[in-house]
Amino acid sequence: MTTTMIADMTLTHATAAASQPGSLLWLIPFLPLFGFLVNGLSGRRLKNTAIVDTLALGSVGVAFLLTLYYFVQLLGLPAEGRSIHQSLWTWFDIGGAQVMGGLTTARIEWAYKFDVLSACMALLVTGAGFLIHLFSTGYMAEERNDGRYYRFMAYMNLFVFSMLNLVLGANILMMFLGWEGVGLCSYLLIGFYFEKESAAIAGKKAFVTNRIGDFGFMIGFFLIFQVFGTLDYDTLMGSVREVANMQAITLYGHTASPTWWFNLIGVCLFVGAMGKSAQIPLYVWLPDAMAGPTPVSALIHAATMVTSGLYMITRLNFIYVNAPTALAVVLAFGALTAFAAATMGLAQYDIKKVLAYSTVSQLGFMFMGLGAGAFSAGMFHVFTHAAFKASLFLGSGAVIAACHHEQDMRNMGGLRKHMPLTFVSMGLATLAINGIFPFSGFFSKDEILWKVFDGWYQHGHYTGPTLNLVAWILGMLGAFCTAFYMTRLIVMTFYGEYRGGGHDPHGLTVQSEAHHGADDHAAHGHDAPGHPVHVPHEVGWRMWLPVAILAGLAVVLGFLNYPESLHRILPMVPADLFSRWIGPLLYQIAPAHPGEHVPPAIEYGLMAWATLVWAPGAMLLAWWIYKVDPAWSRAKAFVARFPNLFRWVNAKYYVDEFYEAALIEPIKRFSAQLWSFDTWVVDGMVNGAARATLIWANLMNWVDEYLVDGAVDLTEYIVQETSGVFRSLQSGRVQHYAFVMFIGFLVFAFWKFLV
């Protein structure tokens, strides 16, 4: 990446419009919050779950309509002013804060910013959120009678509220509030079946892994405040330009160039994105998150939450274009994740696990686009991926429900005859993710690969391997693996004969653990001895309709960013609509060699290769292995020939086991040692002091009781006894006194006589 500073970049920035009196913008996030509060506080008391559905779906649906209304308002504004800003209240006022040797007044407002980027993200969150909520009303039907259905829908509403705060917040602190909110909701929804150990562990794993990334995010935005003196997006963009032209910056006693600080901030923020958007090495939580109900997988881990890191980098692109090292880090980790996760999906049999590793891989592609400086390409893949991956996840949920919560593809097969609507929808979504023209994945994923390749040409002129070249090769290999394992999924699930009904002449079925897994709702009773074979059937309209709508979007969405190269061939289709839409927010990296581009022949050649040979070749290979040969003998022969390779890929390269042995277990042992030290040393000292004090107190009590009180009691006894003697002499009788006087006189007289 070039080190050209932001002063040399081109930017057309959308100026924020003033707050409009009586604006309803705040209702977009607060309507789902209302649904959460009402369902969460009173849902248990509602006997009719239709009211819960109405509140949950209605709040998100109305939020979507409001988002659509304000999106239309943006369309009517000039490109330079497409932004609506609404401040509700001052969150807190820091006052005089020390920033770069001076003082600044930092006032953080609870404010929302609806511009070309946040509008698209809000449409995604509310639109996909509504469809997934609708799917949930059918998928979670079995939970309606056990008293916790309301809790699930309340959590879903809370997630939508948090995600909308993340994308609509007008400053980084509002983003961070939503960032932590979706992390909390992820924990609650992944561990929804908390009585099952696997779900509880998966929820904790997601929470802890994200906290690791969030630590880097916090350091990043603390540094932003220290360097630039603001967290507000609009103010920050102006401050970045000023700081970028400074000679050096001194902070915490360290003096360095602005580029050094930009790189540090960019890397710290990317660490946060690694956790939230599941990049190597913090991706391990996302596959385990499949322990949650399938709608959770679609909402959080396909359409919205995992895109948080990508939104953050795109929103702060004015920092990253000044951070060449940080962009290189983003590109490198994105390419590695795209390839490694794609290979992991090749040998998975759990239908949701295949889609989970596919999600990790596709997120890697998105970060490749951002790392190559193609922010619009990376973000466009966010939206196309949301459509086809949400369709695939919801479709897999429909398949799981129809197959009595079976998740192992070896126990499926032949479902296209029983579930034609789901089959067609998932088939279209698969063509989209495979990058087949004219489906949406072709226009988004292949554009990313093209931008990475173009970056190699701009920097290297084919002179040797560079980061862009390595990233492009890894991306192409990842795309090949994607087309292979997605075709494998479709063939194993929908073609052949249904193996779950006992018709399995080739012995492909296995003893599945799905009935003990995350989606196994308790007490179905279908597995009891003598129970009739469960025949799959198409799910209800509440489940297949969202799958079909999302699949339809996966077909047509790509035309919103029709590439210029194809526009020259088919000029009737508008080119680069999405790129031109969000262009006013994006800084462009100055090319190393202005005016030089890859020759059109190479561009068309790579496009034809990827569309006509590369992806179809992977699909035909999977078809040949799993469909042409119904016994899968070729796959079995490969496993028999390379058992160690299959074992490593099937075990996801033992990354979780490595973390367990190298990090988790040592931390547990160290924690146990700290616990022992605390118990026997720290607590021992405290408890020992308490015991010594108790012993000393008991001794003092004995001294007080038996010595001090004994001496007092003895004195009392002596006085009492002595006084008793003398009291007997004071009888009050005159004759006694006279007798005593007489005796005394005799004693005295006798004594005198003797003396």
C-alpha positions in Angstrom: 0.0 0.0 0.0 1.1 3.5 -0.7 1.9 5.8 2.2 0.3 8.8 0.5 -1.3 10.9 3.2 -5.0 11.8 3.3 -4.2 15.3 2.0 -3.4 13.7 -1.3 -6.5 11.5 -1.4 -9.7 12.4 -3.2 -12.9 12.7 -1.1 -16.4 13.8 -1.6 -17.9 13.8 1.9 -21.6 13.8 2.6 -22.2 16.7 4.9 -24.5 15.9 7.8 -27.8 17.6 7.6 -29.2 19.4 10.6 -31.6 17.6 13.0 -35.1 17.8 11.8 -37.8 18.9 14.3 -40.1 16.1 15.1 -37.9 13.5 13.3 -38.9 9.9 13.8 -35.4 8.6 13.1 -34.9 7.6 16.7 -37.9 5.2 16.4 -35.9 2.9 14.0 -33.8 1.5 16.9 -36.2 2.1 19.7 -39.1 0.1 18.2 -37.3 -3.2 18.6 -36.3 -2.1 22.1 -40.0 -1.6 22.9 -40.7 -5.1 21.6 -37.9 -6.5 23.8 -39.1 -4.7 26.9 -42.8 -5.6 26.6 -42.1 -9.3 25.6 -39.3 -9.6 28.1 -41.2 -8.2 31.1 -44.7 -9.5 30.4 -44.3 -12.3 27.9 -44.4 -15.0 30.5 -47.9 -13.8 31.6 -49.2 -13.8 28.0 -51.2 -17.0 27.4 -51.6 -16.2 23.7 -48.2 -16.3 22.0 -49.7 -14.6 19.0 -49.4 -11.3 21.0 -45.7 -12.1 21.4 -45.4 -12.6 17.6 -47.2 -9.4 16.9 -44.9 -7.4 19.2 -41.7 -9.0 17.9 -42.5 -8.9 14.2 -44.4 -5.7 14.3 -41.7 -3.7 16.0 -39.0 -4.9 13.5 -41.4 -4.6 10.5 -42.4 -1.0 11.3 -38.7 -0.2 11.9 -38.0 -1.5 8.4 -40.7 0.6 6.9 -39.3 3.7 8.7 -35.9 2.8 7.4 -37.3 2.5 3.9 -39.0 5.9 4.3 -35.8 7.7 5.3 -33.9 5.8 2.5 -36.3 7.4 0.0 -35.6 10.8 1.7 -31.9 10.3 1.1 -32.6 9.5 -2.6 -34.1 13.0 -2.9 -31.0 14.7 -1.5 -27.9 15.7 -3.5 -25.1 13.2 -3.4 -22.9 15.5 -1.3 -25.6 16.0 1.4 -27.2 12.5 1.8 -27.1 12.5 5.6 -29.7 13.0 8.3 -28.5 13.6 11.8 -30.6 13.5 15.0 -29.3 14.2 18.4 -31.6 13.1 21.3 -29.6 14.2 24.3 -26.1 14.7 25.7 -24.9 11.4 26.9 -22.1 12.8 29.0 -19.7 15.7 29.0 -16.1 14.9 29.7 -15.2 18.6 30.0 -11.5 19.5 29.6 -9.7 16.4 28.3 -6.0 16.2 27.7 -5.3 15.5 24.0 -1.9 15.7 22.4 -0.6 18.2 24.9 -3.7 20.4 24.8 -7.2 20.6 26.2 -10.4 19.8 24.4 -14.0 19.7 25.5 -15.5 16.3 24.6 -19.2 16.0 24.6 -20.7 12.6 23.7 -24.2 12.8 22.4 -26.8 10.1 22.0 -27.2 10.8 18.3 -28.1 8.9 15.2 -26.6 9.4 11.7 -28.6 8.1 8.7 -26.3 8.4 5.6 -25.5 6.3 2.5 -23.7 3.6 4.5 -25.8 3.4 7.7 -29.0 3.4 5.6 -27.9 0.3 3.7 -26.9 -1.4 6.9 -30.2 -0.5 8.6 -32.2 -1.9 5.7 -30.2 -5.1 6.0 -30.7 -5.4 9.7 -34.4 -4.6 9.7 -35.3 -6.3 6.4 -33.4 -9.6 7.1 -34.3 -9.3 10.7 -38.0 -9.2 9.9 -37.8 -12.3 7.6 -35.8 -14.2 10.2 -38.3 -13.3 12.9 -41.0 -14.6 10.6 -39.1 -17.8 10.1 -38.7 -18.1 13.8 -42.4 -18.1 14.5 -42.6 -21.4 12.6 -39.3 -23.0 13.5 -39.6 -22.3 17.2 -43.3 -23.5 17.4 -42.4 -26.3 19.7 -41.2 -23.8 22.3 -44.6 -22.1 22.5 -45.8 -24.5 25.2 -42.7 -24.6 27.5 -42.9 -21.0 28.6 -39.7 -19.7 27.1 -40.8 -18.7 23.6 -41.3 -15.1 24.7 -37.7 -15.0 25.9 -36.4 -16.1 22.5 -38.3 -13.4 20.7 -37.3 -10.8 23.3 -33.7 -11.6 22.8 -34.1 -11.4 19.0 -35.6 -7.9 19.4 -32.8 -6.8 21.7 -30.3 -8.0 19.1 -31.9 -5.9 16.4 -31.9 -2.8 18.7 -28.2 -3.3 19.5 -27.3 -3.8 15.9 -29.2 -0.7 14.8 -27.4 1.3 17.5 -24.1 0.0 16.1 -24.8 1.1 12.5 -26.8 4.2 13.1 -24.8 5.7 16.0 -23.2 9.0 15.1 -20.0 8.4 17.1 -17.6 5.6 17.9 -19.0 5.3 21.5 -22.5 4.7 20.2 -21.0 2.1 17.8 -19.2 0.5 20.8 -22.4 0.4 22.8 -24.1 -1.6 20.0 -20.9 -3.6 19.5 -21.1 -4.8 23.1 -24.9 -5.2 22.9 -24.8 -7.7 20.0 -22.0 -9.5 21.9 -24.4 -9.9 24.8 -27.3 -11.0 22.6 -25.0 -13.5 20.9 -24.2 -15.1 24.2 -27.9 -15.2 25.2 -29.1 -16.7 21.9 -26.3 -19.1 21.3 -26.8 -20.5 24.8 -30.6 -20.3 24.6 -30.8 -24.1 25.3 -28.6 -23.5 28.4 -29.6 -26.7 30.0 -27.5 -28.5 27.4 -23.8 -28.4 28.2 -22.8 -27.9 24.5 -24.9 -24.8 24.1 -23.8 -23.3 27.4 -20.1 -23.9 26.5 -20.6 -22.5 23.0 -22.2 -19.3 24.5 -19.3 -18.8 26.9 -16.8 -19.5 24.1 -18.4 -16.8 21.9 -18.5 -14.3 24.8 -14.9 -14.8 25.9 -13.5 -14.9 22.4 -15.2 -11.6 21.5 -14.0 -10.0 24.7 -10.4 -10.7 23.5 -11.1 -8.8 20.3 -13.0 -6.1 22.1 -9.9 -5.3 24.2 -8.1 -4.3 21.0 -11.1 -2.3 19.8 -11.2 -0.4 23.1 -7.5 0.5 22.8 -8.1 1.6 19.2 -10.9 4.0 20.0 -9.1 5.3 23.2 -6.1 6.1 20.9 -8.5 7.8 18.4 -9.7 10.1 21.2 -6.2 10.8 22.4 -4.9 11.6 19.0 -7.8 13.4 17.4 -9.7 14.7 20.4 -13.2 13.5 19.2 -15.2 10.4 18.7 -17.8 12.0 16.4 -17.6 10.8 12.8 -18.1 14.1 11.1 -15.6 16.0 13.3 -13.2 13.1 13.2 -12.8 13.3 9.4 -11.7 16.9 9.6 -9.3 16.1 12.4 -7.8 13.2 10.5 -6.8 15.5 7.6 -5.1 18.0 10.0 -3.2 15.3 11.9 -2.1 13.5 8.7 -0.2 16.6 7.6 1.6 17.0 10.9 5.4 16.2 11.1 5.2 14.0 14.2 2.9 13.2 17.1 4.0 12.8 20.7 1.7 10.7 22.9 2.5 8.8 26.1 6.1 10.0 25.8 6.5 8.4 22.4 7.1 10.6 19.3 6.3 9.1 15.9 5.0 10.0 12.5 1.2 10.2 12.0 1.4 7.1 9.8 2.8 5.2 12.7 -0.1 6.2 14.9 -2.6 5.5 12.1 -1.2 2.0 11.7 -1.4 1.3 15.4 -5.0 2.5 15.6 -5.9 0.5 12.5 -4.3 -2.7 13.8 -6.0 -2.3 17.2 -9.4 -1.8 15.6 -8.8 -4.8 13.3 -8.2 -7.0 16.4 -11.7 -6.1 17.5 -13.0 -6.9 14.0 -11.2 -10.3 14.2 -13.3 -11.3 17.2 -16.7 -9.9 16.0 -16.3 -10.9 12.3 -14.6 -14.3 13.0 -11.1 -13.9 11.4 -8.1 -16.1 12.1 -7.2 -16.6 15.0 -10.4 -15.5 16.7 -12.8 -17.4 14.4 -13.3 -20.5 16.6 -16.4 -19.2 18.3 -18.6 -19.0 15.1 -18.7 -22.7 14.1 -19.6 -23.6 17.7 -22.3 -20.9 17.7 -24.3 -23.4 15.6 -25.4 -24.8 19.0 -28.0 -22.0 19.0 -31.3 -22.3 17.2 -31.0 -22.0 13.4 -32.7 -18.6 13.2 -29.9 -17.3 15.5 -27.3 -18.7 13.0 -29.1 -16.8 10.2 -29.5 -13.5 12.0 -26.3 -13.2 13.9 -23.8 -15.3 12.1 -24.8 -14.8 8.5 -26.6 -11.5 7.9 -25.7 -8.9 10.6 -23.5 -9.3 13.6 -20.5 -10.8 11.9 -20.5 -7.8 9.5 -19.9 -5.4 12.4 -16.1 -5.4 11.9 -16.5 -4.7 8.2 -18.9 -1.8 8.8 -16.5 -0.4 11.4 -13.5 -0.4 9.0 -15.5 1.0 6.2 -16.9 3.8 8.4 -13.4 4.6 9.5 -11.9 4.2 6.1 -10.3 7.7 6.3 -8.1 6.3 9.0 -7.2 3.1 7.1 -6.2 4.8 3.9 -3.4 6.5 5.9 -2.4 3.2 7.5 -0.8 1.0 4.8 0.6 -1.5 7.3 -2.9 -1.9 8.9 -4.5 -2.4 5.5 -1.8 -5.0 4.6 -2.6 -6.8 7.9 -6.3 -6.8 7.0 -5.6 -8.2 3.5 -3.3 -10.9 4.8 -5.6 -12.2 7.5 -8.6 -11.9 5.2 -6.9 -14.0 2.5 -5.7 -16.6 5.0 -9.2 -16.9 6.6 -10.9 -17.1 3.2 -8.7 -20.1 2.2 -8.3 -21.9 5.5 -12.0 -21.8 6.5 -13.0 -22.9 3.0 -10.8 -26.0 3.3 -12.4 -26.8 6.7 -15.8 -26.9 5.1 -14.8 -29.6 2.6 -15.0 -32.5 5.1 -17.8 -31.5 7.4 -21.0 -33.5 7.5 -23.2 -31.3 9.8 -25.1 -29.1 7.4 -24.9 -26.1 9.7 -21.2 -26.6 10.3 -20.6 -26.5 6.5 -22.4 -23.2 6.3 -20.6 -21.9 9.4 -17.2 -22.4 7.9 -18.5 -21.0 4.6 -19.5 -17.9 6.6 -16.0 -17.6 8.0 -14.5 -18.0 4.6 -16.8 -15.4 3.0 -16.0 -12.9 5.7 -12.4 -13.4 4.8 -13.2 -12.4 1.2 -14.9 -9.3 2.5 -11.8 -8.3 4.5 -9.6 -9.0 1.4 -11.6 -6.3 -0.4 -11.2 -3.8 2.4 -7.5 -4.7 2.8 -7.0 -4.1 -1.0 -8.5 -0.6 -0.5 -11.7 -1.6 -2.4 -14.1 -0.6 0.4 -17.2 -0.6 -1.8 -16.4 -4.1 -3.2 -16.0 -5.5 0.4 -19.1 -3.9 1.6 -21.2 -4.9 -1.4 -20.2 -8.5 -0.7 -21.6 -7.9 2.8 -25.1 -7.4 1.4 -25.0 -10.1 -1.3 -23.7 -12.6 1.3 -26.4 -11.6 3.7 -29.0 -12.6 1.1 -27.7 -15.9 0.0 -26.2 -17.0 3.3 -29.3 -16.1 5.3 -31.4 -18.1 2.7 -29.0 -21.0 3.1 -29.1 -21.0 6.9 -32.9 -20.7 7.0 -33.2 -23.3 4.3 -31.0 -25.6 6.4 -33.2 -24.9 9.3 -36.2 -26.0 7.2 -34.4 -29.2 6.3 -33.5 -29.9 9.9 -37.0 -29.3 11.0 -38.4 -31.5 8.2 -35.9 -34.3 9.0 -36.8 -34.3 12.7 -33.9 -32.2 13.7 -31.4 -34.3 11.9 -28.3 -32.3 10.9 -25.9 -34.9 9.5 -26.1 -34.8 5.6 -25.3 -38.5 5.4 -28.7 -39.2 6.9 -30.6 -37.0 4.4 -30.8 -37.2 0.6 -33.7 -37.1 -1.8 -35.3 -34.1 -0.2 -35.9 -32.3 -3.5 -39.0 -34.5 -4.0 -40.3 -33.8 -0.5 -39.3 -30.1 -0.2 -39.3 -28.6 -3.7 -39.6 -25.0 -2.6 -36.7 -25.2 -0.1 -34.7 -27.1 -2.7 -35.1 -24.4 -5.4 -34.4 -21.6 -3.0 -31.2 -23.2 -1.6 -30.2 -24.1 -5.1 -30.4 -20.5 -6.3 -28.5 -19.3 -3.1 -25.8 -21.9 -3.8 -25.4 -20.6 -7.4 -25.0 -17.1 -5.9 -22.4 -18.1 -3.3 -20.5 -20.1 -6.0 -20.1 -16.9 -8.1 -22.0 -18.1 -11.2 -23.1 -15.4 -13.6 -25.6 -13.6 -13.3 -26.2 -14.3 -9.6 -25.1 -11.8 -7.0 -22.0 -13.6 -5.8 -20.4 -13.2 -9.2 -20.7 -9.4 -9.0 -19.4 -9.1 -5.4 -17.0 -12.0 -4.7 -15.3 -11.9 -8.1 -15.0 -8.1 -7.9 -13.0 -8.5 -4.7 -10.7 -11.0 -6.4 -10.4 -8.6 -9.3 -9.5 -5.6 -7.1 -6.9 -7.7 -5.3 -5.4 -8.8 -8.6 -5.5 -5.2 -9.9 -3.7 -4.0 -6.8 -0.9 -6.5 -7.6 -0.6 -5.1 -11.1 -0.5 -1.6 -9.8 2.3 -2.4 -7.3 4.2 -5.2 -8.9 3.8 -5.0 -12.7 4.1 -8.8 -12.7 7.7 -8.6 -11.4 7.3 -11.1 -8.6 5.1 -12.4 -5.7 3.6 -9.8 -3.6 1.0 -9.8 -0.8 -1.7 -9.0 -3.4 -0.7 -11.9 -5.6 -0.5 -14.4 -2.7 -3.9 -13.1 -1.5 -5.4 -13.5 -5.0 -4.2 -17.1 -5.2 -5.5 -17.9 -1.8 -8.8 -16.3 -2.7 -9.1 -18.2 -6.0 -8.4 -21.5 -4.1 -11.0 -20.5 -1.5 -13.5 -19.8 -4.2 -12.9 -23.3 -5.7 -13.4 -24.9 -2.4 -16.6 -22.9 -1.8 -18.1 -24.1 -5.1 -17.1 -27.7 -4.2 -18.5 -27.9 -0.7 -21.7 -26.0 -1.5 -22.4 -28.4 -4.4 -21.6 -31.3 -2.1 -24.1 -29.9 0.4 -26.9 -29.7 -2.2 -26.2 -33.1 -3.6 -25.9 -34.9 -0.2 -29.1 -33.2 1.0 -31.5 -33.1 -1.9 -30.4 -35.8 -4.4 -30.5 -39.5 -4.4 -32.9 -41.4 -2.0 -33.9 -40.3 1.4 -31.6 -42.2 3.6 -33.3 -41.3 6.9 -36.2 -43.5 6.1 -34.2 -46.7 6.2 -33.6 -46.9 2.4 -29.8 -47.0 2.4 -28.4 -49.7 0.1 -24.9 -48.2 0.2 -24.6 -47.9 4.0 -24.0 -44.2 4.0 -26.1 -43.3 7.1 -24.4 -42.9 10.5 -25.4 -42.8 14.1 -26.0 -39.1 14.3 -25.5 -37.0 17.4 -28.0 -34.4 16.1 -30.7 -35.6 18.3 -28.5 -34.6 21.3 -27.4 -31.4 19.7 -28.4 -27.8 19.8 -31.6 -28.0 17.7 -33.0 -31.1 19.5 -36.0 -29.7 21.3 -36.6 -31.9 24.3 -39.2 -34.7 24.5 -40.2 -35.1 20.9 -40.7 -38.8 21.4 -39.9 -39.7 17.8 -36.9 -41.8 18.6 -38.8 -44.2 20.8 -38.7 -47.9 19.8 -41.5 -48.8 17.4 -42.1 -45.2 16.4 -43.1 -44.9 12.7 -40.5 -43.6 10.3 -40.7 -39.8 10.0 -41.2 -38.8 6.3 -39.9 -35.3 5.5 -42.3 -32.8 4.0 -42.3 -29.2 2.9 -42.4 -26.8 5.9 -45.1 -24.2 6.4 -45.2 -20.8 4.6 -43.8 -19.0 7.6 -40.5 -20.9 7.0 -40.3 -21.4 3.2 -41.4 -17.8 2.3 -38.4 -16.0 4.0 -36.1 -18.6 2.4 -37.6 -17.9 -1.0 -37.5 -14.1 -0.7 -33.8 -14.1 0.4 -33.0 -16.5 -2.5 -34.7 -14.1 -4.9 -32.6 -11.2 -3.6 -29.5 -13.4 -4.0 -30.4 -13.7 -7.7 -31.0 -10.0 -8.5 -29.0 -8.1 -5.9 -25.7 -8.2 -7.9 -27.0 -5.9 -10.6 -26.9 -3.1 -8.1 -23.2 -3.0 -8.6 -22.9 -4.1 -12.2 -19.2 -3.7 -13.2 -18.1 -1.1 -15.6 -16.3 -3.7 -17.8 -19.6 -5.5 -18.4 -21.4 -2.2 -18.8 -19.3 -1.5 -21.8 -20.7 -4.7 -23.4 -24.3 -4.3 -22.1 -24.7 -0.5 -21.7 -28.5 -0.8 -20.9 -27.6 -2.0 -17.3 -26.4 0.9 -15.1 -22.9 0.4 -13.8 -21.5 0.6 -10.3 -24.7 1.9 -8.6 -23.7 0.8 -5.1 -20.1 2.0 -5.5 -21.4 5.4 -6.6 -24.0 5.4 -3.8 -21.5 5.0 -0.9 -18.6 6.7 -2.8 -19.1 10.1 -1.1 -18.0 8.5 2.2 -14.9 6.8 0.9 -11.4 8.0 0.5 -9.5 6.5 -2.4 -6.0 5.3 -2.2 -3.8 7.0 -4.7 -2.5 4.3 -7.2 1.2 3.6 -7.3 1.2 4.2 -11.1 -1.6 6.6 -12.0 -3.3 6.0 -15.3 -2.1 2.3 -15.6 -4.6 -0.5 -15.3 -4.8 -4.1 -16.2 -5.5 -4.5 -19.9 -9.2 -5.2 -20.6 -8.3 -8.5 -22.2 -6.8 -9.8 -19.0 -9.9 -8.6 -17.0 -12.3 -10.3 -19.4 -10.1 -13.4 -19.4 -10.1 -13.7 -15.6 -13.8 -13.1 -15.5 -14.5 -15.8 -18.0 -12.1 -18.2 -16.3 -13.7 -17.7 -12.9 -17.3 -18.0 -14.2 -17.0 -20.6 -16.9 -14.2 -22.8 -15.8 -13.1 -22.4 -12.1 -16.4 -22.4 -10.2 -18.2 -24.8 -12.6 -15.2 -27.1 -12.5 -15.4 -27.3 -8.8 -19.2 -27.9 -9.0 -18.8 -30.6 -11.6 -16.1 -32.3 -9.5 -18.5 -32.4 -6.5 -21.3 -33.6 -8.7 -19.1 -36.4 -10.1 -18.0 -37.6 -6.7 -21.3 -37.4 -4.8 -24.1 -37.6 -7.5 -22.8 -39.7 -10.4 -21.6 -42.3 -7.9 -24.4 -42.8 -5.4 -22.2 -45.0 -3.2 -19.6 -42.2 -2.9 -16.9 -44.7 -3.6 -14.6 -42.0 -5.0 -14.9 -40.0 -1.8 -14.3 -43.2 0.2 -11.3 -44.1 -1.9 -9.8 -40.6 -1.4 -10.3 -40.9 2.4 -8.7 -44.4 2.4 -5.7 -43.2 0.4 -5.2 -40.0 2.4 -6.6 -40.8 5.9 -4.4 -38.3 7.7 -5.3 -35.5 5.4 -9.0 -36.2 5.8 -8.6 -36.5 9.5 -6.9 -33.1 9.8 -9.4 -31.3 7.6 -12.4 -33.0 9.3 -10.9 -32.0 12.7 -10.5 -28.4 11.4 -6.7 -28.8 11.7 -7.1 -29.3 15.4 -7.1 -25.6 16.1 -9.5 -25.9 18.9 -7.5 -28.7 20.4 -4.3 -26.6 20.1 -6.0 -23.7 21.8 -7.2 -26.1 24.5 -3.7 -27.5 25.1 -1.6 -24.4 24.6 -3.9 -21.7 26.1 -7.0 -22.9 27.8 -5.6 -25.7 29.9 -2.5 -23.7 31.0 -4.8 -20.8 32.0 -7.0 -23.2 33.9 -4.0 -24.7 35.7 -2.6 -21.3 36.4 -6.0 -20.2 37.6 -6.2 -23.3 39.8 -2.8 -22.4 41.3 -4.0 -18.8 41.9 -7.1 -20.2 43.6 -4.9 -22.5 45.8 -2.6 -19.5 46.6 -5.7 -17.4 47.4 -7.3 -20.2 49.5 -4.2 -21.3 51.4 -2.1 -18.2 51.6 -4.2 -15.1 51.2 -7.3 -16.6 52.8 -5.1 -18.6 55.1 -3.5 -15.4 56.5 -6.9 -13.8 56.9 -8.4 -16.9 58.4 -5.3 -17.5 60.6 -5.5 -13.9 61.9 -9.1 -14.6 62.6 -8.4 -17.8 64.4 -5.5 -16.2 66.4 -7.8 -13.3 67.3 -10.5 -15.8 68.4 -8.0 -17.8 70.5 -6.7 -14.6 72.2 -10.3 -13.4 72.8 -11.2 -16.8 74.4 -8.1 -16.5 76.6 -9.0 -13.0 77.6 -12.5 -14.2 78.3 -11.1 -17.0 80.6 -8.8 -14.5 82.4 -11.7 -12.1 82.8 -14.1 -14.8 83.9 -11.9 -16.8 86.3 -9.2 -14.4 87.4 -10.6 -10.9 87.3 -14.2 -11.8 88.0 -12.9 -14.6 90.4 -10.9 -12.1 92.5 -13.9 -9.8 92.6 -16.2 -12.6 93.6 -13.7 -13.8 96.3 -13.5 -10.3 97.8 -17.2 -10.2 97.8 -17.4 -13.6 99.5 -14.9 -12.6 102.2 -16.7 -9.4 102.9 -20.0 -11.1 102.8 -18.9 -13.8 105.2 -17.1 -11.3 107.5 -20.1 -9.1 107.6 -22.2 -12.1 108.4 -20.2 -12.7 111.5 -20.4 -9.1 112.6 -24.0 -8.9 111.7 -24.7 -11.8 114.2 -23.2 -9.6 116.9 -25.6 -6.8 116.1 -28.7 -8.7 117.2 -30.5 -5.7 118.7 -31.1 -7.4 122.1 -29.9 -5.4 125.3 -29.1 -8.5 127.3 -26.8 -9.8 124.6 -24.9 -6.5 124.6 -24.8 -6.5 128.4 -23.4 -10.1 128.4 -20.8 -9.2 125.9 -19.8 -6.1 127.9 -19.5 -8.3 131.0 -17.4 -10.9 129.2 -15.2 -8.1 127.9 -14.9 -6.6 131.4 -13.8 -10.0 132.8 -11.3 -10.5 130.0 -9.8 -7.1 130.5 -9.7 -7.5 134.3 -8.1 -10.9 133.9 -5.5 -9.5 131.5 -4.6 -6.7 133.9 -4.3 -9.2 136.8 -1.9 -11.3 134.8 0.2 -8.4 133.7 
